[in-house]
């Protein structure tokens, strides 16, 4: 059962979004989020929504997969929409039924809010999580944040921790599976009993898992030392990231998009 | 004369007991390892063979004695961090559990880890990674994730990670112990290839007799002391002595030894490989039958 968990949602592919430099993508996502929140007229919201679908199309990722991700936030969207519709006051009263008053502004806000969330989720997942492998992402983050080293922020250590965590998650999941099987073979029932009973049944899983994780950490540290690891100082990297023309074209497109969104706010 | 990559004289090491009393594990070991040789270190559990490996790579520091590794006197008072670093670059170590040695989420990134730590130029790292992958026959798995690989494959990736640092000597600390028979065979072939084709000195710590046979020289460690030392033929001829130390001889050797001593058949002194044993038995059969 634990085997089905996929960490991160990287969807391998060969689209232009997959090929973009991870450092550039981090900047792009910032520009994109700024554009989404800068929008405040119907036309700019329409643009934002359209842009999300353009990105989705460019990524060549099955739309079903990405839109499926929206299900998780459906409750939140519905909740914010309802609050906006019923509690926003404005000038243009549409419906009045007893204590319930629905204004045009409320409905507008609700729609805008939904568009924002939808664009945010589609845009960020398509730009970043679906098209960037976790290792490229940590690598990109380390390089983007490297100027912070001047301020003694442990950027390298942080990215090393992320890499090791990503490396060991499948290993530890496998191990948890094994321990669960071993406990089941000894007659532990994880499904019956009260909540407290079931929580107690987890202790015999957590303890061996922790013991083995510490043991692994110890062995890994020795192995890393034997491979001459001594922190980020004087370390080189095999993969060198290169910015290509496409990176700048996409960047330019994003900046133009932000400009257009702001212009639409002013015009309409 | 050939140069020695490791020289140990009266090497001693003890762990601390729970009540602080020293628990001697390595007692007065004296031995040399010739550059370019393939040496197996045999011993049962707790014989001190893994501790010995850790001493040679300075994961542990000897209590007393002399130890020179790759021309560096590691017992020197002023041994610096830099010396230890240089030593580890030249003496690679592959451990037992392949899972606990791999750092990165992609095979080739993991192999690059060592050279990256050494601060080597990216182009050169790329060359070394490709070369190391080819050496362990894993080129097609370069972009795989380690958890998709079998135990033997993971261990070969771990070996490639060491090869990419271009060491003079690699110590295998029971690197085959956790593998299935297929994985063991893959790793043993890789180890043998490294020694024969690349001239890397190999120290193979194991408790599998059939693996020890493949070396040029076998050292048997028992209770922190060297019990036997010599060619596989010489060492495995001491069947009784090995059994007393809780070790076995290869099955073939045990069988022919019994045929010789218990049944009185006229067979050669020590037979290590099944093919040789078959030849010898055939010759014997022809002799008796014909």
Interface residues (C-beta under 8 A of the other chain):
Chain A: X134 X135 X163 X164 X166 X167 X170 X171 X174 X216 X219 X220 X222 X223 X224 X225 X226 X227 X228 X229 X230 X234 X235 X236 X237 X238 X239 X240
Chain B: X57 X59 X85 X88 X89 X92 X93 X95 X97 X99 X100 X101 X102 X103 X104 X105 X106 X108 X109 X112 X113 X114 X115 X116 X117 X118 X119 X120 X121 X122 X125 X126 X129 X145 X146 X147 X161 X162 X165
